[in-house]
Amino acid sequence: MTLADETATLLATMGVTLGAGDRAATSPIDGSVIGEVADCVDPGAVIADAHAAFLRWRSVPPPRRGELVRRLGEVLREHKDALGTLVSIEVGKVTSEGLGEVQEMIDICDFAVGLSRQLHGLTIATERPDHRMMETWHPLGVVGIVTAFNFPVAVWAWNAALALVCGDALVWKPSEKAPLTALAVQALFLEAARRFGDDAPNGLSGLVIGGRDAGETIVEDARVALVSATGSVPMGRAVGQRVAARFGRALLELGGNNAAIVRPSADLDLALTGVAFAAMGTAGQRCTTLRRLFVDDAAYDAFVPRLKSAYASVTVGDPRDDGVLVGPLIDEAAFDAMQAALDAARAIGGVVTGGERVERSGVYVRPALVEVPEHAGPVLAETFAPILYVLRCSDLDEAIALNNAVPQGLSSAIFTTDLREAEAFVAATGSDCGIANVNIGTSGAEIGGAFGGEKETGGGRESGSDAWRTYMRRATNTINYGRTLPLAQGVRFDL
Ligand code: UN1
């Protein structure tokens, strides 16, 4: 069976039949065309429908809204294998990661169902007699969701599951490199809405397939109260500024240049697996991918040669095959960017292990480990490919300073069994990232925590903890149940 046939079969199980369209979807597995999709002709109309849906949805009680998300989780469970396989075909993830991505969707649905009964505000002490002050959280509006190719469906779900229980409507602009998984998810959402029944208004979750113009329409439209965008720093800078210009709200999940520190006391077996998965997993194409490694002198000779052996032996190939841990890069441009970064690393004296093209159709490359003499040049940039820069660094304070010495601030990790070092790393004076881990790698976060990063990563938080608050508007209510009107701050206004 060709990949196109397999894709059509998988899509059919999820209720999608492809027709002819102006956009060719390809698979990085072999570069072949796996289907055609039509661009959305009128993104503004999708926004209008979502806005009309919001006006009704906001009045549906939150636990009932949670029931829709429960249905979505149910439908996703039923189609986990098909959707996970489609993720592997469309963006090249190895099987367990394709399935893991769908599991992440299911997990956030479960979280959001519980959340639908916990959208609580505060009661606040007031200085006035016979008054009560409280905080209420109300639905916000239409949430625009702009996603990247590397997590083509999970990032939609992080946003969608929360936004739906918060009473918002959705408009999704998926990556141009991953339209088919988006069509599948849209069909699964519609099935969930059908099972849920009549109080899911039409247009509650809109899909806008298209290019940059479609994204700009969402960013510019004042009916889109929140734009949640995942992608590059330049994209986020443009989106953030344009949304701010109309006083909209932006939730930005941008680049990472994530580091890990290996200390002398580290459990090196554990560190090896942690570093290898974080650096090579998903072919280095996660925003949480480990890109910089600071190894103490006392651990260097025991650790780095073992890591190099892991790089030399890891299986690169068709992501659906058993034993393959590293699938393809998304396209030729990713390969070119990787080679340019490796050349720049060599120019500063870096010694490169790996990085060669693997000859087969599609863009396959061996992950590269680069020992660099200094923290400079390409080390400071995020290259969306499997490159790990390794430096010797024996002073913990210096290693933490280097961890923080990049413009991005997404994820970070320390491998140590020394309690003081672990605490120093997660303290206020430690890692400046949104995610700081001890004895696990930088990637693979669970949905229960808030996900996101500081500095050029954009500052947004999605997923767990109290990230839901970004999807709602807060009202402070002061209620006077007395018979007089005492003013705050002792102000007198006697008529
Ligand atoms: C991303 O790469 O855009 O922590 C998100 C992780 C995943 C999410 C990555 N749960 O690696």
Boltz pocket constraint, residues with backbone or C-beta under 6 A from the ligand:
constraints:
  - pocket:
      binder: B
      contacts: [[A, 150], [A, 151], [A, 155], [A, 230], [A, 285], [A, 286], [A, 287], [A, 288], [A, 442], [A, 443], [A, 444], [A, 445], [A, 446]]
      max_distance: 6.0
